[in-house]
Amino acid sequence: MTDAALLQAWSAGDKLAGEQLFERHFEAVARFFRNKLSADASHEDLIQQTFLGCVEARDRFRGEASFRSFLFAIAHRQLAKHWRSRSRNRVDLQTMSVHDLEPSPSAVLARGQDQRLLLMALRRIPLDHQVALELHYWESMTAAQIGEVLGIPLGTAKTRLRRAKQLLGVELDALHRGEVSAQTSSMQLDSWARELRAGLFDED
């Protein structure tokens, strides 16, 4: 069954359809939250709220966008809700990073120096830029799909991706000082990000 058919069946009371949809997309939604929360936060609760949100918002899914874009858009709203509930001040995901909001270490363990520094750098760029990069590298989403997730036009999504890579490179170079002499290249960044996607989340 397609994702859309499973969602419709789940909404009609078919629990098995809901379980199938959950199993199909659980790992991707878990990846979405893992490096965007404080160390003491439970990503399991946000995963559950994301899937429940799919049912609640099912009437807004009409098939124009992919189900994955629909799902990650709900996850993005849950992420914003999470951080706004933890802060007394206004939270702007376009300008504030995880490090700005709560500068605690990530609960995610990386396997090597490059992966560790990449995780740290990702948490130091604005959250919406972090979301765009991780969806691009880890979920192979296009700029158009990322725009659907973030609710922005295609041109803005392309610009945000380019800017996110620039910001991440700056943060990586700052973290690398004293450890790596050369500046981080685009090719290095692509390689490290894909290696991180391949090996980081397979031990939950």
Secondary structure, DSSP 8 states (H G I E B T S, - for coil): --HHHHHHHHHTT-HHHHHHHHHHHHHHHHHHHHTSS-TT--HHHHHHHHHHHHHHTGGG--SSS-HHHHHHHHHHHHHHHHHHHH-SS---TTT--HHHH-----S---SSHHHHHHHHHHTTS-HHHHHHHHHHHHS---HHHHHHHHT--HHHHHHHHHHHHHHHHHHHHHHHTTT--S---HHHHHHHHHHHHHHSSS--
